[in-house]
Amino acid sequence: MAAGKKAKAAALEVSGDLEPMLTRLKLTAVRDQLDTLLDQAGRAELNLREALSMLCAAEVARKDERRIPDGHVDRQVPLRAHPGGLRIRSTAIGGPQADP
């Protein structure tokens, strides 16, 4: 009986540390949706491997979702050498600009 109580106490300690661990591992989607994801896994009666796969899929989906808008950010065009010694940066609008 005492071993069961110790195991429960250890499980409670781990669950209390879970959010900081997920943050440290940069698993923010899992951290933010943890209760919902675990409830879904429980309702679907998933085993541990299936539940972990579902949690990882949620994290990958969130990262892919965030990656798409980042790809549309205007990137600065790299500088290139100019024969006169000035470095010129091409811009999409307005032609070249001198860069000090």
C-alpha positions in Angstrom: 0.0 0.0 0.0 2.8 2.4 0.8 4.5 1.8 -2.5 1.2 2.8 -4.3 1.2 6.1 -2.3 4.8 6.8 -3.2 4.1 6.2 -6.9 1.1 8.5 -6.8 3.1 11.2 -5.1 5.9 10.9 -7.6 3.4 11.1 -10.4 1.9 14.3 -9.0 5.4 15.8 -8.7 6.1 14.9 -12.3 2.9 16.4 -13.5 3.6 19.6 -11.6 6.9 19.8 -13.4 5.4 19.0 -16.8 4.7 22.5 -18.0 8.2 23.9 -17.3 9.7 20.8 -19.0 7.5 21.2 -22.1 8.5 24.9 -22.2 12.2 24.1 -21.9 11.8 21.5 -24.7 10.0 24.2 -26.8 6.9 22.0 -27.0 4.5 24.9 -26.7 1.6 23.4 -28.6 1.6 20.4 -26.4 2.0 22.6 -23.3 -0.8 25.0 -24.4 -3.3 22.2 -25.3 -2.2 19.5 -22.9 -5.5 19.0 -21.1 -7.5 18.9 -24.3 -5.0 16.6 -26.0 -4.9 14.2 -23.0 -8.7 14.2 -22.8 -8.9 13.3 -26.5 -6.4 10.5 -26.1 -8.3 9.2 -23.1 -11.7 9.3 -25.0 -10.1 7.5 -27.9 -8.6 4.9 -25.5 -5.1 5.4 -27.1 -2.1 3.5 -25.7 1.0 5.4 -24.7 2.6 5.2 -28.1 -0.5 6.4 -29.9 -1.0 9.2 -27.4 2.6 10.3 -27.8 2.2 10.2 -31.5 -0.9 12.4 -31.3 1.0 14.9 -29.0 3.9 15.1 -31.5 1.5 15.5 -34.4 -0.1 18.5 -32.7 3.3 20.1 -32.1 4.4 19.5 -35.7 1.1 21.0 -37.0 1.6 24.1 -34.8 5.2 24.6 -36.0 4.2 24.1 -39.6 1.3 26.6 -39.2 3.7 29.2 -37.7 6.3 28.5 -40.4 4.1 29.4 -43.3 3.5 33.1 -42.3 7.2 33.4 -41.5 8.0 32.5 -45.1 6.2 35.5 -46.4 8.3 38.0 -44.4 10.2 40.3 -46.7 13.8 39.4 -46.4 16.5 42.0 -46.9 18.2 41.5 -50.2 21.9 40.8 -49.7 24.4 43.5 -50.5 26.6 43.1 -53.5 29.8 44.7 -54.6 29.7 47.7 -56.9 32.6 48.7 -59.2 32.9 52.1 -57.5 33.5 50.6 -54.1 30.0 51.4 -52.9 27.9 48.5 -51.9 24.5 48.6 -53.5 21.4 46.9 -52.2 18.7 46.1 -54.7 15.2 46.9 -53.5 12.0 45.6 -54.9 10.7 49.1 -55.4 12.7 52.2 -56.3 15.9 50.7 -57.6 19.2 50.5 -55.9 20.1 52.2 -52.7 23.5 53.2 -51.4 24.5 51.5 -48.3 27.1 53.2 -46.1 
